Amino acid sequence: MSDRIADTPLMTTAELAELLNISTKALGLMRHRGKAPRGFRRGRNVLYRTAEVERWLAAQEAGDRLAQRAAA
């Protein structure tokens, strides 16, 4: 089995919001503020590359000092 989040290379806003356990509106606000993974528009939809989401999640985890202290 693959270590990737999904077998498809792209995720929709709804799929990413579900993965992050937040609403699509919250994800839209994060994107507006520049706090979400980099995505791109295709028509009316915003799509996210799973590789970019994985990279963003790893950076979020690495930047969480409190979690790093708890793990030590």
Biotite code that builds the C-alpha atoms (Angstrom):
import biotite.structure as struc

atoms = struc.array([
    struc.Atom([0.000, 0.000, 0.000], chain_id="A", res_id=1, res_name="MET", atom_name="CA", element="C"),
    struc.Atom([1.155, 3.517, -0.772], chain_id="A", res_id=2, res_name="SER", atom_name="CA", element="C"),
    struc.Atom([2.232, 6.053, 1.866], chain_id="A", res_id=3, res_name="ASP", atom_name="CA", element="C"),
    struc.Atom([0.348, 8.754, -0.027], chain_id="A", res_id=4, res_name="ARG", atom_name="CA", element="C"),
    struc.Atom([-2.819, 10.322, 1.335], chain_id="A", res_id=5, res_name="ILE", atom_name="CA", element="C"),
    struc.Atom([-4.754, 9.304, -1.759], chain_id="A", res_id=6, res_name="ALA", atom_name="CA", element="C"),
    struc.Atom([-4.046, 7.380, -4.924], chain_id="A", res_id=7, res_name="ASP", atom_name="CA", element="C"),
    struc.Atom([-5.157, 10.319, -7.048], chain_id="A", res_id=8, res_name="THR", atom_name="CA", element="C"),
    struc.Atom([-2.689, 13.157, -7.554], chain_id="A", res_id=9, res_name="PRO", atom_name="CA", element="C"),
    struc.Atom([-5.345, 15.844, -6.903], chain_id="A", res_id=10, res_name="LEU", atom_name="CA", element="C"),
    struc.Atom([-7.724, 16.614, -4.045], chain_id="A", res_id=11, res_name="MET", atom_name="CA", element="C"),
    struc.Atom([-10.801, 18.803, -4.077], chain_id="A", res_id=12, res_name="THR", atom_name="CA", element="C"),
    struc.Atom([-11.498, 21.429, -1.449], chain_id="A", res_id=13, res_name="THR", atom_name="CA", element="C"),
    struc.Atom([-14.114, 19.151, 0.106], chain_id="A", res_id=14, res_name="ALA", atom_name="CA", element="C"),
    struc.Atom([-11.688, 16.217, 0.280], chain_id="A", res_id=15, res_name="GLU", atom_name="CA", element="C"),
    struc.Atom([-8.956, 18.314, 1.869], chain_id="A", res_id=16, res_name="LEU", atom_name="CA", element="C"),
    struc.Atom([-11.378, 19.868, 4.351], chain_id="A", res_id=17, res_name="ALA", atom_name="CA", element="C"),
    struc.Atom([-12.545, 16.386, 5.344], chain_id="A", res_id=18, res_name="GLU", atom_name="CA", element="C"),
    struc.Atom([-8.939, 15.231, 5.766], chain_id="A", res_id=19, res_name="LEU", atom_name="CA", element="C"),
    struc.Atom([-8.173, 18.228, 7.990], chain_id="A", res_id=20, res_name="LEU", atom_name="CA", element="C"),
    struc.Atom([-11.485, 17.824, 9.843], chain_id="A", res_id=21, res_name="ASN", atom_name="CA", element="C"),
    struc.Atom([-12.534, 21.412, 9.118], chain_id="A", res_id=22, res_name="ILE", atom_name="CA", element="C"),
    struc.Atom([-15.290, 22.994, 7.055], chain_id="A", res_id=23, res_name="SER", atom_name="CA", element="C"),
    struc.Atom([-14.797, 24.041, 3.454], chain_id="A", res_id=24, res_name="THR", atom_name="CA", element="C"),
    struc.Atom([-15.430, 27.638, 4.563], chain_id="A", res_id=25, res_name="LYS", atom_name="CA", element="C"),
    struc.Atom([-12.618, 27.395, 7.112], chain_id="A", res_id=26, res_name="ALA", atom_name="CA", element="C"),
    struc.Atom([-10.320, 26.013, 4.416], chain_id="A", res_id=27, res_name="LEU", atom_name="CA", element="C"),
    struc.Atom([-11.300, 28.850, 2.105], chain_id="A", res_id=28, res_name="GLY", atom_name="CA", element="C"),
    struc.Atom([-10.428, 31.356, 4.821], chain_id="A", res_id=29, res_name="LEU", atom_name="CA", element="C"),
    struc.Atom([-7.082, 29.626, 5.429], chain_id="A", res_id=30, res_name="MET", atom_name="CA", element="C"),
    struc.Atom([-6.392, 29.797, 1.698], chain_id="A", res_id=31, res_name="ARG", atom_name="CA", element="C"),
    struc.Atom([-7.328, 33.495, 1.603], chain_id="A", res_id=32, res_name="HIS", atom_name="CA", element="C"),
    struc.Atom([-4.917, 34.183, 4.499], chain_id="A", res_id=33, res_name="ARG", atom_name="CA", element="C"),
    struc.Atom([-2.133, 32.147, 2.904], chain_id="A", res_id=34, res_name="GLY", atom_name="CA", element="C"),
    struc.Atom([-2.205, 29.482, 5.641], chain_id="A", res_id=35, res_name="LYS", atom_name="CA", element="C"),
    struc.Atom([-3.395, 26.527, 3.539], chain_id="A", res_id=36, res_name="ALA", atom_name="CA", element="C"),
    struc.Atom([-1.503, 24.230, 1.181], chain_id="A", res_id=37, res_name="PRO", atom_name="CA", element="C"),
    struc.Atom([-0.886, 25.747, -2.223], chain_id="A", res_id=38, res_name="ARG", atom_name="CA", element="C"),
    struc.Atom([-3.744, 24.978, -4.585], chain_id="A", res_id=39, res_name="GLY", atom_name="CA", element="C"),
    struc.Atom([-4.837, 26.105, -8.013], chain_id="A", res_id=40, res_name="PHE", atom_name="CA", element="C"),
    struc.Atom([-8.089, 26.976, -9.696], chain_id="A", res_id=41, res_name="ARG", atom_name="CA", element="C"),
    struc.Atom([-9.586, 24.813, -12.398], chain_id="A", res_id=42, res_name="ARG", atom_name="CA", element="C"),
    struc.Atom([-12.754, 26.500, -13.472], chain_id="A", res_id=43, res_name="GLY", atom_name="CA", element="C"),
    struc.Atom([-14.745, 27.283, -10.352], chain_id="A", res_id=44, res_name="ARG", atom_name="CA", element="C"),
    struc.Atom([-12.972, 24.647, -8.262], chain_id="A", res_id=45, res_name="ASN", atom_name="CA", element="C"),
    struc.Atom([-9.759, 24.776, -6.284], chain_id="A", res_id=46, res_name="VAL", atom_name="CA", element="C"),
    struc.Atom([-7.635, 21.630, -6.504], chain_id="A", res_id=47, res_name="LEU", atom_name="CA", element="C"),
    struc.Atom([-4.676, 20.595, -4.371], chain_id="A", res_id=48, res_name="TYR", atom_name="CA", element="C"),
    struc.Atom([-1.863, 18.262, -5.353], chain_id="A", res_id=49, res_name="ARG", atom_name="CA", element="C"),
    struc.Atom([-1.577, 15.457, -2.807], chain_id="A", res_id=50, res_name="THR", atom_name="CA", element="C"),
    struc.Atom([2.218, 15.812, -2.813], chain_id="A", res_id=51, res_name="ALA", atom_name="CA", element="C"),
    struc.Atom([1.829, 19.482, -1.850], chain_id="A", res_id=52, res_name="GLU", atom_name="CA", element="C"),
    struc.Atom([-0.665, 18.590, 0.882], chain_id="A", res_id=53, res_name="VAL", atom_name="CA", element="C"),
    struc.Atom([1.740, 15.979, 2.270], chain_id="A", res_id=54, res_name="GLU", atom_name="CA", element="C"),
    struc.Atom([4.593, 18.519, 2.226], chain_id="A", res_id=55, res_name="ARG", atom_name="CA", element="C"),
    struc.Atom([2.412, 21.142, 3.921], chain_id="A", res_id=56, res_name="TRP", atom_name="CA", element="C"),
    struc.Atom([1.284, 18.686, 6.626], chain_id="A", res_id=57, res_name="LEU", atom_name="CA", element="C"),
    struc.Atom([4.894, 17.682, 7.314], chain_id="A", res_id=58, res_name="ALA", atom_name="CA", element="C"),
    struc.Atom([5.867, 21.363, 7.639], chain_id="A", res_id=59, res_name="ALA", atom_name="CA", element="C"),
    struc.Atom([2.938, 21.957, 10.008], chain_id="A", res_id=60, res_name="GLN", atom_name="CA", element="C"),
    struc.Atom([4.039, 19.027, 12.147], chain_id="A", res_id=61, res_name="GLU", atom_name="CA", element="C"),
    struc.Atom([7.682, 20.117, 12.143], chain_id="A", res_id=62, res_name="ALA", atom_name="CA", element="C"),
    struc.Atom([6.717, 23.661, 13.109], chain_id="A", res_id=63, res_name="GLY", atom_name="CA", element="C"),
    struc.Atom([4.616, 22.607, 16.106], chain_id="A", res_id=64, res_name="ASP", atom_name="CA", element="C"),
    struc.Atom([7.060, 23.168, 18.972], chain_id="A", res_id=65, res_name="ARG", atom_name="CA", element="C"),
    struc.Atom([4.602, 22.054, 21.633], chain_id="A", res_id=66, res_name="LEU", atom_name="CA", element="C"),
    struc.Atom([4.135, 18.666, 19.944], chain_id="A", res_id=67, res_name="ALA", atom_name="CA", element="C"),
    struc.Atom([7.894, 18.304, 19.566], chain_id="A", res_id=68, res_name="GLN", atom_name="CA", element="C"),
    struc.Atom([8.376, 18.947, 23.293], chain_id="A", res_id=69, res_name="ARG", atom_name="CA", element="C"),
    struc.Atom([5.697, 16.407, 24.187], chain_id="A", res_id=70, res_name="ALA", atom_name="CA", element="C"),
    struc.Atom([7.379, 13.754, 22.015], chain_id="A", res_id=71, res_name="ALA", atom_name="CA", element="C"),
    struc.Atom([10.787, 14.292, 23.632], chain_id="A", res_id=72, res_name="ALA", atom_name="CA", element="C"),
])
